[in-house]
Amino acid sequence: MTNNHIDYIEFKAHDLEKIKAFYNQVFGWEFTDYGPTYTSFAKSGIYGGFETTQEPIINGALIVLYHSNLQAVQGEVEKAGGSITKAIFSFPGGSRFHFKDPSGNELAVWSDK
């Protein structure tokens, strides 16, 4: 993993079983479930995942960058004019935070550290 590189893409889904069946059947993607509301995919060219939501999906992709020091890069985001939309939180395998750039695009940064 390399700091500041796109590392993961996350999508929203209304039905994980349907979405897994679709991408497996059409593109051969493989899935690993992390509880009832999240599944990650592989064999797509980049790693990613689907998170369930009941809300309408308007802009469903979340680009996830990697950085080994979340606190430092979060400070840089804020210093450069970005805004934090989700503070650093833990999940199985690491931690991450979400931010909006000055144009309003939401991205996330994660770390396994």
Stockholm file with secondary structure:
# STOCKHOLM 1.0

chainA/1-113         MTNNHIDYIEFKAHDLEKIKAFYNQVFGWEFTDYGPTYTSFAKSGIYGGFETTQEPIINGALIVLYHSNLQAVQGEVEKAGGSITKAIFSFPGGSRFHFKDPSGNELAVWSDK
#=GR chainA/1-113 SS CCTTSEEEEEEEESCHHHHHHHHHHHHCCEEEECSTTEEEEESSSSCEEEEECSSCCSSCCEEEEECSCHHHHHHHHHHTTCEEEEEEEEETTEEEEEEECTTCCEEEEEECC
#=GC SS_cons         CCTTSEEEEEEEESCHHHHHHHHHHHHCCEEEECSTTEEEEESSSSCEEEEECSSCCSSCCEEEEECSCHHHHHHHHHHTTCEEEEEEEEETTEEEEEEECTTCCEEEEEECC
//
